[in-house]
C-alpha cells in the first residue's frame, strides 16, 4: 500500500530530476560577476584561482530589504595553501551592485562604500593589524584595518579551536539578520563566531534598507583558490523505531538552503516518490531500502542526492523449543528461542516461564515441580516490530528420588549394594551403578568384588518409568586388607630386652605370649632365655587377618659371630663376607687384609659386608685375615680376629 500523496513510479522521479537539471543548467545566473569570478554550476562560483593579484565579486541582482529578517547559508572554500595562500573573501552588503574593491589585503572588499562586510581573512598583513591565525571580522565601509572605527566586531578565529581554514575543505557559513532587535550573527560550521547588535540601516546605509548582497575575494603576491556556493544541502532523519512493514513511517526533512526551498524530491527505494517536505510512507514488503532526497533551492538550483539505508523489518513469529523431549522436576529445563524473522534483528525477549519467573534472556533455564505450566514468549526487534505472544503448555514429570545401602568388606569378599526408590509412585525402570574401579552394573541388588583395597566413591542413578533420570548420588565404600609383617629373624642376648615391631594391620596379636611385655600390641618387648618363634596376626576393624612369623635365637653374650668362608659369585647366596654382632652397641673396626698385610676392606657397618673386590677389581681366591672390634652394651671392649677363605 502507498501512502496518499506519494507516487509509485520509478520513471517519474528520474524525469523530474532530469527536467530540473536541464532547467537549472540553462537558467540565467541571478548574479552579476565582476573581476575574475566565474560560474562553476547552478549555485557555485570560483572567485579566485591560485594566481596572484586577483580581485572578484559576485552580486545578487535583486536587492533585499534589511527591515525584514534573513537567514542565508553558504558553503565556502578557502583553498588548500596555508602559509603560502592569500588573501581572503568577504560577504558584503552594499547598495551599488557593480562594486569591485581592492585586490590583495583588500579581499575585493576594500573601498566599497557604503558597505558592511563579513571578512574571512586568511593571511596576516601586519599593516592591517591582522592576527597570525585565519580570522573573521565584521567591518564597515570597505575598511579592512582592525584598529579602525569601522572594525565592528572581531577579529576572532574563523574556525573554533583551529588556526587554519585553508584546509581543502568546505565550510558552512551562516549569516542571520534580525531587524527586530538589530542583531547580526555569523556562524561557521554551526558555531557562532561573531554577533553585532547595531542599527546598521541608519548607521551604515543612511536609513535606506534596500541593499545588494554578494561575495568578494582577492589575492596579492600569493594566491589561493577561493570558492562559494549558495547552500543547497539536502538532509533528513529516518524514522528511529517501529520501522515495520505496513506501518506508516514519517521522514523528517533537515535540509538547508539559501533562502527558501522550492521543492523536495523523495525516492523511497521501492518505486514510490513524494514531493512533500515531511512525507509519510508505508512499505508493503520487508527488506533493506535506499531512501534518496534532492531539494530545489530558491534560486532554482537542484542539490546533489543524499542517500540513507533503511531496514524495514518483518513481524517476528515467536516460537521456542526445549533441550529435552521429557521435562522432569528438580532438573533444569532449557528453553531455546526458535522465533522466525524474515527481515530485521531480534533484540528483546520476554518470557513468562509459568513458575513465577520472568526472563529477558534469549534462552533461559528454569526448574519446576511436577505439573503443567503455560510458557509464554513475546519477541521484539530493533526495528520495533513485535510478535504476538506464543504460548506452549509443558508437562513436568516427577523425577525419581533414590538411595542405596552398602557394606564395607575385606579384600576378596563381596560387597552387597542395595538400591531403594524413595518415590514409590514413580516406579524405576533401570538402575545404573558405577563402582569407581572402571566397572559398572545395572539392577537393584548387586554384589561386587574389588580387586584392590582402598576407598571407593560408588555412584548410583536411576531412570523412572516416565523417562526421568534421578540425580546421581554417591556413597563411600572401604575395602580393607592386611599384610602382616613380624620383622626379620635375628639373634638376641639371653635375658636382654628386645623390641619387636610388627606392621601391616590395625590391631595385632602375638603367639605365644612367652617373654612378651604385651601380646596385643604391634611393638612388645621380648625378654628370652631360649630360642623362640613368634607368630603375629594383623587384623582390621572387619577382621581381614593375615599372619607372619619371626625367629629369635638366644645366645649368651656379648659375642661376635664370624663365618669362615664366602662365595662372591653373584648367585644371591653368601655373596658378601659379614659378621653378626650380638650384644654389641658400637662397631669400632672391621678390616680385611690380604696375605701381604695390605688392608683391602675397612668398614664400621656390620650389615654392609665385603664383596671380594678392591677398587672394583675381583680379588683372587685364597685365605684372608679379618679383624673386628666393638663395644658391648655393658661397655666392655670386644676384639676378635681370624681367617676366611674366599672361594671362586
DABELVEN-V903379 format. One record per backbone hydrogen bond with DSSP energy under -1.0 kcal/mol. CO is the residue of the C=O (numbers start at 1). NH is the residue of the N-H. Records with the same first field share a line. If there is no record, write none. Layout:
CO: NH / NH
This chain:
3: 6
7: 9 / 273
9: 13
11: 15
12: 16
13: 17
14: 18
15: 19
16: 20
17: 21
18: 22
19: 23
20: 24
21: 25
22: 26
23: 27
30: 61
32: 59
34: 37 / 57
38: 46
43: 230
44: 40 / 41
45: 228
46: 38
48: 226
49: 51
54: 219
55: 36
56: 217
57: 34
58: 215
59: 32
64: 211
65: 68
70: 177
72: 175
73: 231
74: 173
75: 229
76: 171
77: 227
79: 168
82: 85
87: 122
88: 218
89: 120
90: 216
91: 118
92: 214
93: 116
94: 212
96: 98
102: 108
103: 106
104: 107
106: 109 / 110
108: 101
109: 112
110: 102
115: 141
116: 93
117: 139
118: 91
119: 137
120: 89
121: 135
125: 128 / 130
126: 129
128: 146
134: 158
135: 121
136: 156
137: 119
138: 152 / 153
139: 117
140: 143
142: 111
145: 148
148: 151
150: 140 / 152
153: 138
156: 136
159: 162
163: 134
165: 167
171: 76
172: 189
173: 74
174: 187
175: 72
176: 185
177: 70
178: 181 / 183
182: 198
183: 178
184: 196
185: 176
186: 193 / 194
187: 174
188: 191
191: 188
194: 186
196: 184
198: 200
199: 203
200: 204 / 205
201: 207
205: 208
209: 66
211: 64
212: 94
213: 60
214: 92
215: 58
216: 90
217: 56
218: 88
219: 104
220: 53
222: 220
226: 47 / 48
227: 77
228: 45
229: 75
231: 258
233: 256
235: 254
237: 252
242: 244
243: 313
244: 247
249: 281
252: 237
256: 233
263: 296
265: 294
266: 274
267: 292
272: 268
273: 7
274: 266
279: 251
281: 249
283: 246
287: 312
289: 310
291: 308
292: 267
293: 306
294: 265
295: 303
296: 262 / 263
297: 300
301: 297
306: 293
308: 291
310: 289
312: 287
313: 245
317: 340
319: 338
321: 336
327: 397
328: 331
333: 366
334: 323
336: 321
340: 317
343: 314
345: 382
348: 380
350: 378
351: 359
352: 376
357: 353
359: 351
364: 335
366: 333
368: 330
371: 396
373: 394
375: 392
376: 352
377: 390
378: 350
379: 387
380: 347 / 348
381: 384
383: 243
390: 377
392: 375
394: 373
396: 371
397: 329
401: 422
403: 420
405: 418
409: 480
410: 413
415: 448
417: 446
418: 405
420: 403
423: 426
427: 465
430: 463
432: 461
433: 441
434: 459
439: 435
441: 433
444: 419
446: 417
448: 415
454: 479
456: 477
458: 475
459: 434
460: 473
461: 432
462: 470
463: 429 / 430
464: 467
468: 464
473: 460
475: 458
477: 456
478: 409
479: 454
480: 411
485: 503
490: 553
492: 555
493: 496
498: 526
503: 485
504: 483
507: 539
509: 537
511: 535
513: 516
515: 527
519: 510
522: 502
524: 500
525: 517
526: 498
528: 495
532: 552
534: 550
535: 511
536: 548
537: 509
538: 546
539: 506 / 507
540: 543
543: 540
546: 538
548: 536
550: 534
551: 490
552: 532
553: 492
555: 494
559: 582
561: 580
564: 645
566: 647
567: 569
574: 567
577: 610
580: 561
582: 559
583: 633
586: 631
589: 629
590: 603
591: 627
592: 600 / 601
593: 625
594: 597
598: 594
601: 592
610: 577
612: 619
614: 617
617: 614
622: 646
624: 644
625: 593
626: 642
627: 591
628: 640
629: 588 / 589
630: 638
631: 585 / 586
632: 635
636: 632
638: 630
640: 628
642: 626
644: 624
645: 566
646: 622
